[in-house]
Amino acid sequence: MISVSTLLCDHAAGGNRLRYDVDTGDTDPVSTAPQRRPVVVWNTTNGCNLRCAHCYAGSGGPERPGGDELTTEEGKRLLSELADYGAPVVLFSGGEPLVRDDLAELVAHAADEGLRPVLSTNGTLLTVERARELKRAGLAYAGVSVDGLPERNDEFRGVDGAFDAAIDGIESCLDVGLKTGLRYTVTGRNVDDLEGVIELLREVGVDRFCFYHLAYSGRGADLEGVDLTDDQRRRVVRTLCDRTVEAHRSGDDIETLLVGNYADAGFLVEYARERFGEVAARRVYDRLERNGGDPAGERVAAVDSRGNVHPTQFWRTYSLGNVRDRSFGDIWEDESNPLLAALRNRSERLRGRCAECRYQEVCRGGSRLRALSAGNGLFGPDPQCYLDAEERRGAPPPTADAD
């Protein structure tokens, strides 16, 4: 994740220590210590009450798939392993994690073990009672996916009424004091609804917005043809930067994050230089360099419903091992796995325009999965990079302490 609000507005937020090792007591709240252990996405089930067109897991249908997914006890064992390994956060995802009737029990176990439990949900099953149960169990945050205004969202989600149900779910979380935010995957189909959804949810009381670039995985791989063009992507990111800066200048401390495309890192440096000057651009670059670029195989990991470990939640076609056979830590530390080793040493392998880009250290070539899915090879260019040749060439800005 790239925090627009932190990078451009010095916004203090709970996740900043993971992204930039932020200590909110400092004037420039960024230290040099890297995140040592991955945030882990646990796709707890492949069952879902919706059938979204862009679902990276290919989930759908109201029934849980039964025997193959990790049981409650297996899930608790996994959570204990993650805590022992030092993972800072576990994100309960799916499918739709709320179709598991043991979700609150699993959240409580994660919290008791010292993990920070957060939730990714379509929101349609979040009643006040369910939200209260999860908050009491220790859930720290719920991210609710909405991908357009009612007609567009329901078309994406495959169920009429999904938009209204998701808004009800958000309001249920807010009613019980559970921190809640928007998750929005931007494509050519729903880009025109983006600002309308932001305005609506600001009225509801949401102040955290995560904007995802399309992952070419699961059913999302079939939507490459409706992905944003480079010009559309640039306009969307600029609009989000503009809105974030304007909100903070008016005293509105919204949190804005970009997810899934580290070309955004280079764009934010260019934006900071254009709007605030070279010193600000150097500070943004320095923070992004500490963030480390695309996190696949390093600072983000995923475990699917059957216990398979993946480099990210989107990389569903390749398993590094299974937690039923070996502990998560043993799997994640095993660099005899060629993909894991390659992802952790990717800079020397990048080809094409990525190889000599001045933003390589803050991007690391972007999504290797997307490059592979687009036919560019594991170390070819990410097709979602929208930086032009002038932005990519030359030396990177010096770090902020170079003065």
C-alpha positions in Angstrom: 0.0 0.0 0.0 1.1 3.6 -0.7 -0.3 6.1 1.7 -1.0 9.3 -0.3 -2.2 11.1 2.9 1.1 10.3 4.7 3.4 11.1 1.9 1.8 14.3 0.8 0.2 15.5 4.0 2.1 13.9 6.9 -1.1 12.2 8.0 -0.6 10.0 11.1 -2.3 6.6 10.7 -2.1 3.2 12.3 -0.6 1.4 9.4 2.2 3.9 8.8 4.7 2.0 11.0 4.4 -1.0 8.6 4.6 1.1 5.4 7.2 3.7 6.4 8.1 2.8 10.0 6.4 5.9 11.2 6.7 7.2 14.7 4.0 9.8 14.9 5.9 11.7 17.6 8.6 12.9 15.2 8.4 15.9 13.0 9.4 13.7 10.0 8.0 10.5 11.4 10.0 8.0 9.4 12.8 5.8 10.8 15.2 3.5 8.9 14.1 0.2 10.3 12.5 -2.1 7.7 9.4 -4.2 8.3 10.9 -7.6 9.2 7.9 -9.9 8.9 5.1 -10.0 6.4 1.5 -8.9 6.7 -0.4 -12.1 6.1 -3.7 -12.4 4.2 -5.6 -15.4 5.2 -8.2 -16.3 2.6 -10.3 -18.2 5.1 -12.8 -19.6 2.6 -13.6 -19.7 -1.1 -17.3 -19.5 -0.4 -19.1 -16.2 -1.1 -22.6 -14.9 -1.2 -21.7 -12.8 -4.3 -20.0 -13.5 -7.6 -17.9 -10.5 -8.4 -16.6 -10.0 -11.9 -13.1 -9.1 -10.7 -12.6 -11.6 -7.9 -9.0 -12.6 -7.8 -9.9 -15.8 -5.9 -12.6 -16.8 -8.4 -15.0 -17.2 -5.5 -18.8 -17.5 -5.8 -21.9 -19.2 -4.6 -23.4 -19.2 -1.1 -22.0 -22.5 0.1 -18.7 -23.0 1.8 -16.7 -25.6 -0.1 -16.5 -28.0 2.8 -13.8 -30.5 3.6 -10.7 -28.9 2.1 -10.6 -25.5 3.9 -8.7 -25.2 7.2 -10.9 -26.1 10.2 -11.3 -23.9 13.2 -8.5 -25.7 15.1 -6.2 -25.7 12.1 -6.9 -22.0 11.7 -6.0 -21.3 15.3 -2.8 -23.2 14.9 -2.0 -21.1 11.8 -2.7 -17.9 13.8 -0.4 -19.0 16.6 2.3 -19.8 14.1 2.0 -16.4 12.5 2.2 -14.7 16.0 5.3 -16.8 16.9 6.9 -15.9 13.6 6.3 -12.2 14.3 3.8 -11.3 11.6 2.3 -8.0 12.7 -1.1 -8.2 11.0 -3.5 -10.9 9.8 -6.1 -9.9 7.2 -9.1 -12.2 7.2 -10.3 -12.4 3.6 -12.0 -14.8 1.3 -14.2 -15.4 -0.7 -16.3 -13.8 1.9 -15.0 -14.5 5.4 -18.3 -13.8 7.0 -19.7 -17.0 5.6 -17.6 -18.8 8.3 -19.6 -19.0 11.5 -16.3 -19.3 13.5 -14.9 -16.0 12.2 -15.3 -14.2 15.6 -13.6 -17.1 17.4 -10.7 -16.9 14.9 -10.5 -13.1 15.3 -10.4 -13.5 19.1 -7.6 -16.1 18.9 -5.6 -13.8 16.6 -6.0 -10.9 19.0 -5.1 -13.0 22.0 -2.0 -14.1 20.3 -0.9 -10.5 19.7 -1.7 -10.2 16.0 -3.6 -7.2 14.7 -6.7 -8.7 13.1 -8.4 -6.9 10.2 -11.1 -7.8 7.8 -11.7 -7.6 4.0 -15.4 -8.1 3.3 -18.1 -7.3 0.7 -20.0 -5.9 3.7 -23.4 -7.4 2.7 -23.5 -9.8 5.7 -22.4 -7.2 8.3 -25.3 -6.6 10.6 -25.0 -4.5 13.8 -25.0 -7.8 15.8 -22.2 -9.3 13.7 -20.1 -6.1 13.7 -20.5 -5.9 17.5 -19.4 -9.5 17.9 -16.3 -9.0 15.8 -15.4 -5.8 17.6 -15.7 -7.5 21.0 -13.5 -10.3 19.6 -10.8 -7.8 18.9 -11.2 -6.9 15.2 -9.3 -3.7 14.6 -10.6 -2.7 11.2 -13.1 -3.7 8.5 -12.4 -2.8 4.8 -15.6 -3.0 2.8 -15.5 -3.3 -0.9 -17.8 -1.0 -3.0 -17.0 -0.7 -6.7 -19.4 1.9 -8.0 -22.8 3.5 -7.5 -25.7 1.1 -7.1 -26.2 0.0 -10.7 -22.5 -0.4 -11.5 -21.6 -2.0 -8.2 -24.5 -4.5 -8.4 -23.4 -5.4 -12.0 -19.9 -6.0 -10.8 -21.0 -8.0 -7.8 -23.5 -10.1 -9.7 -26.3 -9.6 -7.2 -29.1 -6.9 -7.1 -29.1 -5.0 -3.9 -25.4 -5.6 -3.1 -24.7 -1.8 -3.0 -27.4 -1.1 -0.4 -26.4 -4.1 1.7 -22.8 -3.0 1.7 -23.7 0.5 2.8 -25.8 -1.0 5.5 -22.8 -3.1 6.6 -20.6 0.0 6.7 -23.1 1.8 8.8 -23.4 -1.2 11.1 -19.6 -1.1 11.8 -19.7 2.7 12.4 -22.6 2.3 14.8 -20.6 0.0 17.1 -17.4 2.0 16.8 -15.5 -0.4 14.5 -13.1 1.5 12.3 -14.2 1.0 8.7 -13.0 2.0 5.3 -13.7 1.7 1.6 -12.0 -0.7 -0.8 -12.5 0.3 -4.5 -11.0 -1.5 -7.5 -10.8 1.0 -10.3 -11.4 -0.2 -13.9 -12.6 1.3 -17.1 -16.1 0.2 -16.2 -16.5 2.0 -12.9 -14.0 4.9 -13.1 -16.8 7.4 -13.7 -18.5 6.5 -10.4 -15.4 6.9 -8.3 -15.9 10.5 -7.0 -19.6 9.8 -6.4 -18.9 6.9 -4.2 -16.3 8.9 -2.3 -18.8 11.7 -1.7 -21.5 9.3 -0.6 -19.3 7.5 1.9 -17.9 10.8 3.3 -21.5 11.6 4.1 -21.9 8.2 5.8 -18.8 8.9 7.9 -16.0 6.9 6.2 -12.6 8.5 6.4 -10.3 5.8 5.0 -10.2 5.0 1.3 -8.2 2.2 -0.4 -8.1 2.3 -4.2 -6.9 -0.9 -5.9 -5.5 -1.3 -9.3 -6.9 -4.4 -11.1 -5.1 -7.6 -10.3 -4.8 -10.0 -13.3 -5.8 -13.0 -11.3 -8.9 -15.2 -10.9 -11.8 -13.6 -12.8 -9.9 -10.4 -12.8 -7.6 -11.9 -15.5 -10.6 -11.9 -17.8 -11.0 -8.1 -17.4 -7.7 -7.0 -18.8 -9.6 -5.5 -21.8 -11.5 -3.2 -19.5 -8.5 -2.1 -17.4 -7.8 1.6 -17.3 -5.7 3.2 -20.1 -2.5 4.9 -19.0 -4.1 8.3 -19.4 -7.1 7.2 -17.3 -4.9 5.8 -14.6 -2.8 9.0 -14.4 -6.0 11.1 -14.1 -7.4 8.9 -11.4 -4.2 9.0 -9.3 -3.8 12.8 -9.8 -7.5 13.3 -8.8 -7.0 11.3 -5.6 -3.8 13.2 -4.8 -5.6 16.5 -5.4 -8.6 15.6 -3.3 -6.4 14.3 -0.4 -4.3 17.5 -0.3 -7.4 19.7 -0.5 -9.2 17.8 2.3 -6.2 18.0 4.6 -5.8 21.7 3.9 -9.4 22.2 5.0 -8.9 20.3 8.2 -10.4 17.0 7.1 -7.9 14.2 8.0 -9.0 11.5 5.5 -6.7 8.6 4.8 -6.1 7.7 1.2 -4.2 4.7 0.0 -3.2 3.3 -3.4 -2.8 -0.5 -3.7 -1.4 -2.8 -6.3 0.6 -0.7 -8.7 4.0 0.7 -7.6 4.2 3.0 -10.6 2.1 5.1 -8.3 5.3 5.6 -6.2 7.1 7.3 -9.0 4.1 9.4 -9.9 3.8 10.6 -6.3 7.4 11.9 -6.4 6.6 13.7 -9.6 3.4 15.1 -8.2 5.2 16.3 -5.0 7.9 18.0 -7.1 5.3 19.7 -9.3 3.1 20.9 -6.5 5.4 21.4 -3.5 8.9 21.6 -4.8 12.1 19.6 -4.8 12.5 19.3 -1.0 9.1 17.7 -0.7 9.8 15.4 -3.6 13.0 14.2 -1.9 11.1 13.5 1.3 8.5 11.5 -0.5 11.1 9.5 -2.4 13.0 8.8 0.9 9.9 7.4 2.5 9.0 5.3 -0.5 12.5 3.9 -0.6 12.1 2.7 3.0 8.7 1.2 2.1 10.6 -1.0 -0.4 8.4 -1.1 -3.5 6.2 -4.0 -4.5 6.0 -6.3 -1.5 5.3 -9.7 -3.1 7.2 -12.5 -1.5 8.7 -10.3 1.2 6.4 -7.9 3.2 3.1 -9.5 2.1 2.2 -13.2 2.2 -1.0 -15.1 1.7 -2.5 -18.4 2.9 -5.5 -19.7 1.1 -8.4 -21.6 2.4 -6.7 -25.0 2.0 -3.5 -23.9 3.7 -1.4 -23.2 0.6 1.1 -20.3 1.1 1.4 -17.8 -1.8 3.7 -14.8 -2.5 0.6 -12.5 -2.4 -3.1 -13.1 -2.2 -3.3 -12.6 -5.9 -0.7 -15.2 -6.9 -3.1 -18.1 -6.6 -1.5 -20.4 -9.2 1.7 -21.0 -7.3 2.1 -22.5 -3.9 5.2 -22.2 -1.8 4.1 -25.0 0.5 1.2 -25.9 2.8 0.8 -25.1 6.5 -0.6 -28.5 7.1 2.8 -29.9 6.2 5.2 -27.3 7.5 4.9 -24.2 9.6 4.4 -20.9 7.9 7.7 -19.6 9.1 9.6 -22.6 7.7 7.9 -22.1 4.3 8.5 -18.4 4.2 12.2 -18.7 5.1 12.9 -21.4 2.5 14.7 -19.6 -0.2 15.5 -22.8 -2.0 12.2 -22.1 -3.6 13.1 -20.5 -6.9 10.2 -18.1 -7.1 10.7 -16.8 -3.6 14.4 -16.4 -4.1 13.8 -14.6 -7.5 11.3 -12.2 -6.0 13.6 -11.2 -3.2 16.4 -10.6 -5.7 14.5 -9.1 -8.5 16.3 -5.9 -9.2 19.2 -7.6 -11.0 16.7 -9.5 -13.1 14.3 -6.8 -14.3 14.2 -6.2 -18.1 12.9 -3.6 -20.5 12.0 -0.2 -19.3 12.1 -1.4 -15.7 15.8 -2.2 -15.8 17.0 1.4 -16.0 14.1 3.3 -14.5 15.1 5.9 -11.9 12.2 4.8 -9.7 13.2 1.1 -9.6 14.1 1.4 -5.9 10.7 2.6 -4.9 8.8 0.4 -7.3 10.9 -2.7 -7.9 9.3 -3.3 -11.2 5.7 -3.3 -10.0 3.6 -6.5 -10.1 5.6 -9.5 -11.3 2.4 -11.5 -11.5 0.8 -8.9 -13.8 3.8 -8.9 -16.0 3.7 -12.7 -16.2 -0.1 -12.7 -16.9 0.3 -10.2 -19.7 2.9 -12.3 -21.5 5.9 -10.1 -20.6 7.7 -12.8 -18.6 8.4 -12.9 -14.9 10.8 -9.9 -15.1 9.4 -8.0 -18.0 7.5 -4.7 -17.6 4.3 -4.4 -15.6 1.6 -3.5 -18.2 0.1 -1.0 -15.7 3.1 1.2 -15.6 2.0 4.6 -16.8 5.1 6.7 -16.3 6.4 8.2 -19.5 10.0 8.0 -20.8 10.9 11.4 -19.4 9.7 10.5 -15.9 11.6 7.2 -15.9 15.0 8.4 -17.1 17.8 10.1 -15.2 19.0 9.8 -11.6 16.5 9.5 -8.7 16.1 12.5 -6.4 18.6 12.5 -3.5 17.2 11.5 -0.1 15.9 14.2 2.1 18.9 14.2 4.4 21.3 14.9 1.5 21.1 18.6 2.4 
